[in-house]
Amino acid sequence: MSSKLRVFVVGLGNMGLSHAQAYHSNPGFEIVGLANRSEVTLPAALQSYPRFGTFEEGLAKTKPDLVSINTLTDSHADYGIKAMEAGAHVFIEKPLAATVEDAERVVATATRLKRKLVIGYILRHHPSWMEFIRIARELGGPYVMRMNLNQQSHAEQWATHKRLMQSTSPVVDCGVHYVDVMCQICDAKPKQVRGMGVRLSNEIAPDMYNYGHLQVTFDDGSVGWYEAAWGPMISETAFFVKDVMTPKGCVSIVMKEGAKSADMETHTKTSTIRTHWAELDRDGHYVRPDRETSMADEPGHQALCDREQAYVLRAIREEIDLTQHMADGVNSLKIVLAADRSVREGRAIDL
């Protein structure tokens, strides 16, 4: 392997373009090819790189050290396995695959071929979210974890969401991020998942829903809920809730006033972390005032993608053991897919 990792990027939507720019700006990578299933306008920095019409053509001609897969979910497993069988390490945007069985096939291939497999859980590289998780764990369980990310979208954003819903519901696509956060907070096994969903648009397939809600129970008594929705009809009221309650208090992410759900920066920025302690004195008053920790200097979306791909580089160069990372990817996918099944079957799913 040369001093620079040769990377082939397939899928140039919002996340794919951001990852490509991260590879471009990191001296540890050399982009050897880009591929997208349709024409896309590239930023000036990426226009000089070779373009390929298909994944297969680019993989065969570039012979990369790393393949970055940022396509629709239903192609992730096949692309990831083909890339590893061709000798490459793999980065796959979340969700890892469209089914648990496919996700397990990808992980098994990475293990068998000794290839590095990094899944796009970008919040794991965000200092503010790491602090949010740390405080929650410090307070101690059992936990009530309340989270959502509803996105009011129109024009090209709605077109993007409709493309995503050809294979993946909002509760699966976005849910893996926040269920992964729940599982990092709560060291317990998920027991049961309930899901509900509503089709709020005739522009999506009859068997798809653009509003979804899941509830998950854990074997230590903790519970979590997550809500996700896409479309022009979605409310901007309480669209971003990130709140964890415990016997000792709670920790919450407080959004900046005026934030909009369609803004990608809003999806990761925390603005302020508020910690509240439940302890009361003899007169029934709070012993400690709430603490508000400003996150004004936190990284933006592109800086987070830069951090994530720097981790990919380090994982390969330093032979980081990704066994737990891959297991966590399968576990969070298992929970959201159970929620999707619950929506479709109208019953709770035991895990």
KAKA-V635869 format. One line per field, one symbol per residue. ss: DSSP state (@ for helix, = for strand, . for the rest). A space follows every 50 residues. Layout:
# KAKA-V635869
ss = ???
This chain:
# KAKA-V635869
ss = ....======...@@@@@@@@@@@@...=======........@@@.... ==..@@@@@@@@...====...@@@@@@@@@@@@@...=====......@ @@@@@@@@@@@@@...====.@@@@.@@@@@@@@@@@@@....======= ==..@@@@@@@@@@.....@@@@.@@@@@@@@@@@....=========.. ..........========....=========........=======..== ====.........@@@@....======..=.....=....====...... @@@@@@@@@@@@@@@@@.....@@@@@@@@@@@@@@@@@@@@@@@...== .
